[in-house]
Amino acid sequence: MRPDYSRSIVNIMASISRALGRKHPYASLPELEQALRRGRPWKTKGPRAQGQRRKRNIVLVVLDGMGYEFLCQHRNSYLYQHCIGKVTSVFPSTTGACIPTFATGLPPQQHGLTGWFMHEKTMGGVITTLPFTYRSGEPLPFIINDAYGLRAFAKGLRAEAVQPASIAHTAFSMACYPHRRAYTTLEGFVRQTAAASRRARYTYAYWPYLDTIGHARGIGSRDALTHFSMLDAAMQELARRTQATIIITADHGMLDTPPGHRIALKDHPSLESCLTLPLCAEARAAFCYVRPAKVAAFKAYVRKRLAHACTMRSGESLIAQGYFGRGRPHPRLRDHVGDFVLLMKEDYILRDALLGQEPAVLIGNHGGVSPAEMLVPVIVANG
């Protein structure tokens, strides 16, 4: 399924934007707009506040990797019982494209970041987008706002971000969220988010560890289920501690890949020889930069040897069909997408590695266009 930019995480941001008194180029979600309108005012305390009403603050909680189909397996949970709908992610359905959507309020069509690995010719190679390094791990000698031209959603708002201590002071976080709170535990996440919600008109709170466990152990693993139970209780406690309207969603969902469906590019040297760059974007949506003289060979190899595992599309066709968003594209979007995109079928993945490395072995994966990856919930607490 392709992203639906009338019902996506972009439209969650549009709903929040309008609730904060701002315009947005994308449509709101009717059910979320209604919930925000219903939960917006609350009475202030004290004799001087008699008859007055204030706008309720808004908290957006992003639980990385918690797809709608995963949530539907836990119908007795607090989170499922407060779910008011589902929306799609953006494309690719991955942290490297989705987190910039929450940070800017816009899809990849406008913010221009198209996956965890991205070819950026102005920076001289393939980069890792959010850590802001070359793919090899070397730091980029650029200022992130000069490189990305980010327009932060939080700019001009009384806003705070609650993030893991490991990323709270990275270049990306500092560029998008001037006021940040760091945490190291789940209890700290709840405490810091509740504290931010009392001060900030808008709070962005990010929890990445369901995704982390899903990658390492599988989203269907016992570890992931145990973690979800803890997370579910924590979200209920957060709702108890704050008067803010809490919107809970995810950046994407996940699916598990069995060993037999993990394809390594090194096992296909004829295909690798067609490429001018390492694979970009994601293992579930591989962006391929192909030598002009090798286009016919590339197409023939994919059709003959990999048709069972992927669908081949041109990057231009995905842009034209609105996979990355609507409206005027980022000026470097076409450079960031690649000549061809291999959309992986079922639960297949395609990975490569740089010289001296081995392809990462991840059980849980995302980035593709299956419902398990693409659909995420819209949950409202204290609405």
Secondary structure, 3 states (H helix, E strand, C coil): CCCCCCCEHHHHHHHHHHHCCCCCCCCCCHHHHHHHHHHCEEECCCHHHCCCEEECCEEEEEECCCCHHHHCCCCCCHHHHCEEEEEECCCCECHHHHHHHHHHCCCHHHHCCCCCEEEEHHHCEEEECCCCEECCCCECCCCHHHHHCCCCCCCCCCEEEEEECCCCCCHHHHHHCCCEEEECCHHHHHHHHHHHHHHCCEEEEEECHHHHHHHHHCCCCHHHHHHHHHHHHHHHHHHHHCCCEEEEECCCCCEECCHHHEEEHHHCHHHHCCECCCCEEECCEEEECECHHHHHHHHHHHHHHCCCCEEEEEHHHHHHCCCCCCCCCCCCHHHHHCCEEEEECCCCEEECCCCCCCCCCCCEECECCCHHHHEEEEEEECC
